[in-house]
Amino acid sequence: MLTTSNSISIIQELGEPLTEDILRSEWVFVILVIPVLIYLVVSLMEKYSLIRIVRIVFNNKFAYTIFRNTPPGAQVFQILLGILSMVSISTFLLFAQLHFDIRFYDLKPHFLWMVNMGFISVAISLRYIVNLIIGIITRSGDTFREYFFNISRGYKLFGIILMVLNFFISYLISIPDAYIIYLSVLLFAIIYIFRTIRLVYIFIRKRFSLFYLILYLCALEFFPALVLIRYLSGQEY
């Protein structure tokens, strides 16, 4: 039987729960609602279901078909989904930083959220620019456009999932915050593994050499992951 003392020890092992006044403050509620409103707008604009995004992320053949049938140029609803993802991921990072007491220069939570938003925006923009430059240099623009197409859908799927899980972290008091945070990290890891497999699949299909495949994996996957880990470690430069 689970006694009160056992419950307290379990919670202490998971880490201290997030401060209620931060979780349920007005500004946190606003950043939680923004992705929901964006998703509702996108749902009204386009018949772009969540199941379709899931199939793009986890089904190679379906993803390739959608990529080939997608017109060039930026689409408004895709831009909105990108904003949704950046807001959701930034909010989740804030919750994780507060839970594990990771602070940058003792920034207040709302400033820390802005830093997260800036970091995510710059990271995604740099990823796009690097893909574009490498595609031009290697004359493989179509290959890297397909790769970034899959990256962006992975981010958007994770952002939509976090749109729901962030609400759970903030308002679902019956489940410890750590459980939901670890579940989110697990889901991200699954999406990341499938994305890396997709990169290998695209390069093999395009008959790239093994040397370039390893080089691109280090430059486009492993190095950004190390930068993210360094950022989340909270180490001040």
PEPEVEN-V129048 format. One record per helix or strand of 3 or more residues. SS is the DSSP state (alpha for helix, beta for strand). FROM is the first residue (numbers start at 1). TO is the last residue. Records with the same first field share a line. If there is no record, write none. Layout:
SS->FROM-TO ; FROM-TO
This chain:
alpha->4-14 ; 20-23 ; 26-45 ; 50-58 ; 60-69 ; 76-99 ; 109-137 ; 141-171 ; 177-205 ; 210-232
